[in-house]
Amino acid sequence: MSETATDVVWLTQEAFDKLEAELNELKTVGREDVSARIAAAREEGDLSENGGYHAAREEQGQMEGRIRQLEDLLRRAQVGEPEGAKDEVGPGKIITVAYDGDEDDTDTFLLGSREVLGTDDSVEYSVFSPQSPMGSAIIGAKVGDEVTYTAPNGKELMVVILKVEVL
């Protein structure tokens, strides 16, 4: 199965390195710590009444879920600039749209994954998935294009692409 443009996650080198470090930390130190807490709680006896054991097991499940999420994200990651022309909508770009062509009703968002933003906490954007109804409809559109899509509630909506930026 080949990857489509919506399967790729565009990351800066900084974001990729940060996520890779988090994954390594979880797979080594994180797993060791939670395993030690589970073992210590088991030694306390009756597991049915042992809150520490249940909390550690829940934490282990959440951590393993995050490990799977990071592995998938890094597997699909492309480091560098998003593909396509600078004024063409695509994953990993910041998009500004006007709803129903009304320039007083606009939204600026990242098309992709929050991890694309790296550690720059001063930048705050909404994030739309490329697989969302609007995200998949606007991919490939250029500044000035009108795009119609069907919202999850079944309503037909139209946006005009006002601006496309590369992070």
Secondary structure as a PSIPRED ss2 file (coil, helix, strand):
# PSIPRED VFORMAT (PSIPRED V4.0)

   1 M C   1.000  0.000  0.000
   2 S C   1.000  0.000  0.000
   3 E C   1.000  0.000  0.000
   4 T C   1.000  0.000  0.000
   5 A C   1.000  0.000  0.000
   6 T C   1.000  0.000  0.000
   7 D C   1.000  0.000  0.000
   8 V C   1.000  0.000  0.000
   9 V E   0.000  0.000  1.000
  10 W E   0.000  0.000  1.000
  11 L E   0.000  0.000  1.000
  12 T C   1.000  0.000  0.000
  13 Q H   0.000  1.000  0.000
  14 E H   0.000  1.000  0.000
  15 A H   0.000  1.000  0.000
  16 F H   0.000  1.000  0.000
  17 D H   0.000  1.000  0.000
  18 K H   0.000  1.000  0.000
  19 L H   0.000  1.000  0.000
  20 E H   0.000  1.000  0.000
  21 A H   0.000  1.000  0.000
  22 E H   0.000  1.000  0.000
  23 L H   0.000  1.000  0.000
  24 N H   0.000  1.000  0.000
  25 E H   0.000  1.000  0.000
  26 L H   0.000  1.000  0.000
  27 K H   0.000  1.000  0.000
  28 T H   0.000  1.000  0.000
  29 V H   0.000  1.000  0.000
  30 G H   0.000  1.000  0.000
  31 R H   0.000  1.000  0.000
  32 E H   0.000  1.000  0.000
  33 D H   0.000  1.000  0.000
  34 V H   0.000  1.000  0.000
  35 S H   0.000  1.000  0.000
  36 A H   0.000  1.000  0.000
  37 R H   0.000  1.000  0.000
  38 I H   0.000  1.000  0.000
  39 A H   0.000  1.000  0.000
  40 A H   0.000  1.000  0.000
  41 A H   0.000  1.000  0.000
  42 R H   0.000  1.000  0.000
  43 E C   1.000  0.000  0.000
  44 E C   1.000  0.000  0.000
  45 G C   1.000  0.000  0.000
  46 D C   1.000  0.000  0.000
  47 L H   0.000  1.000  0.000
  48 S H   0.000  1.000  0.000
  49 E H   0.000  1.000  0.000
  50 N C   1.000  0.000  0.000
  51 G H   0.000  1.000  0.000
  52 G H   0.000  1.000  0.000
  53 Y H   0.000  1.000  0.000
  54 H H   0.000  1.000  0.000
  55 A H   0.000  1.000  0.000
  56 A H   0.000  1.000  0.000
  57 R H   0.000  1.000  0.000
  58 E H   0.000  1.000  0.000
  59 E H   0.000  1.000  0.000
  60 Q H   0.000  1.000  0.000
  61 G H   0.000  1.000  0.000
  62 Q H   0.000  1.000  0.000
  63 M H   0.000  1.000  0.000
  64 E H   0.000  1.000  0.000
  65 G H   0.000  1.000  0.000
  66 R H   0.000  1.000  0.000
  67 I H   0.000  1.000  0.000
  68 R H   0.000  1.000  0.000
  69 Q H   0.000  1.000  0.000
  70 L H   0.000  1.000  0.000
  71 E H   0.000  1.000  0.000
  72 D H   0.000  1.000  0.000
  73 L H   0.000  1.000  0.000
  74 L H   0.000  1.000  0.000
  75 R H   0.000  1.000  0.000
  76 R H   0.000  1.000  0.000
  77 A E   0.000  0.000  1.000
  78 Q E   0.000  0.000  1.000
  79 V E   0.000  0.000  1.000
  80 G C   1.000  0.000  0.000
  81 E C   1.000  0.000  0.000
  82 P C   1.000  0.000  0.000
  83 E C   1.000  0.000  0.000
  84 G C   1.000  0.000  0.000
  85 A C   1.000  0.000  0.000
  86 K C   1.000  0.000  0.000
  87 D C   1.000  0.000  0.000
  88 E E   0.000  0.000  1.000
  89 V C   1.000  0.000  0.000
  90 G C   1.000  0.000  0.000
  91 P C   1.000  0.000  0.000
  92 G C   1.000  0.000  0.000
  93 K E   0.000  0.000  1.000
  94 I E   0.000  0.000  1.000
  95 I E   0.000  0.000  1.000
  96 T E   0.000  0.000  1.000
  97 V E   0.000  0.000  1.000
  98 A E   0.000  0.000  1.000
  99 Y E   0.000  0.000  1.000
 100 D C   1.000  0.000  0.000
 101 G C   1.000  0.000  0.000
 102 D C   1.000  0.000  0.000
 103 E C   1.000  0.000  0.000
 104 D C   1.000  0.000  0.000
 105 D C   1.000  0.000  0.000
 106 T E   0.000  0.000  1.000
 107 D E   0.000  0.000  1.000
 108 T E   0.000  0.000  1.000
 109 F E   0.000  0.000  1.000
 110 L E   0.000  0.000  1.000
 111 L E   0.000  0.000  1.000
 112 G C   1.000  0.000  0.000
 113 S C   1.000  0.000  0.000
 114 R H   0.000  1.000  0.000
 115 E H   0.000  1.000  0.000
 116 V H   0.000  1.000  0.000
 117 L H   0.000  1.000  0.000
 118 G C   1.000  0.000  0.000
 119 T C   1.000  0.000  0.000
 120 D C   1.000  0.000  0.000
 121 D C   1.000  0.000  0.000
 122 S C   1.000  0.000  0.000
 123 V C   1.000  0.000  0.000
 124 E C   1.000  0.000  0.000
 125 Y C   1.000  0.000  0.000
 126 S E   0.000  0.000  1.000
 127 V E   0.000  0.000  1.000
 128 F E   0.000  0.000  1.000
 129 S C   1.000  0.000  0.000
 130 P C   1.000  0.000  0.000
 131 Q C   1.000  0.000  0.000
 132 S C   1.000  0.000  0.000
 133 P H   0.000  1.000  0.000
 134 M H   0.000  1.000  0.000
 135 G H   0.000  1.000  0.000
 136 S H   0.000  1.000  0.000
 137 A H   0.000  1.000  0.000
 138 I H   0.000  1.000  0.000
 139 I C   1.000  0.000  0.000
 140 G C   1.000  0.000  0.000
 141 A C   1.000  0.000  0.000
 142 K E   0.000  0.000  1.000
 143 V C   1.000  0.000  0.000
 144 G C   1.000  0.000  0.000
 145 D C   1.000  0.000  0.000
 146 E E   0.000  0.000  1.000
 147 V E   0.000  0.000  1.000
 148 T E   0.000  0.000  1.000
 149 Y E   0.000  0.000  1.000
 150 T E   0.000  0.000  1.000
 151 A C   1.000  0.000  0.000
 152 P C   1.000  0.000  0.000
 153 N C   1.000  0.000  0.000
 154 G C   1.000  0.000  0.000
 155 K C   1.000  0.000  0.000
 156 E E   0.000  0.000  1.000
 157 L E   0.000  0.000  1.000
 158 M E   0.000  0.000  1.000
 159 V E   0.000  0.000  1.000
 160 V E   0.000  0.000  1.000
 161 I E   0.000  0.000  1.000
 162 L E   0.000  0.000  1.000
 163 K E   0.000  0.000  1.000
 164 V E   0.000  0.000  1.000
 165 E E   0.000  0.000  1.000
 166 V E   0.000  0.000  1.000
 167 L C   1.000  0.000  0.000
